[in-house]
């Protein structure tokens, strides 16, 4: 489902959010991405929506949409005549760091990320945006070509082929993380050796990432 501003669209196919809601989603996605051991569902529509509105603010703040004005009102009031509004500066920082964090994960686990995306069906939620998929594919090809040119082709033929399973960098999904519960969730199997537990709203827990990853994808928890 695409994001839409509540003052510009009425189509049922679009999710209409306020400025505060979109900004909150960006902040939560940013923190989750920084704290998770592997790529989460792409939030490219949030990034595009906010960058578009930031551009609107910069181009003509006096005629900005109510969404852009809402963003501005979330921040400390002052707008210097010769500088960008503080809200847009903050949003740009979060977006830049969010994208940088995702690119670091893609570069670290390129082959794993590509393999995961290729085996998904049409009903599965992609972890890579179309642009990120192209970047991952090009990065993998260039890295492989460089390794072949600089090292492999100079080795005996028996050592010129890499075992994909042995050379692939796999994220550690058993990393321990802290998370906060956003809504009550019952019968969660946090540890396969123990009985399921009930999670209550606003509780903070520590757990391995893999068992609670589905709850994170469903936005029932957030990382802290």
Secondary structure, DSSP 8 states (H G I E B T S, - for coil): -EEEETTT---TTEEEE-HHHHHHHHHHHHHHHHHSSS-----HHHHHHHHHHHHHHHH-GGG--HHHHHHHHHS-S---TTS--HHHHHHHHHHHHHHHHHHHHHHHSHHHHHHHHHT--TTS--SS-HHHHHHHHHHHHHHHHHHHHHTGGGS-GGGSS--HHHH-----TT-EEEEEESS-EEEE-S-TTS--EEE-TT-EEEEEHHHHHHHHHTTSEEE-
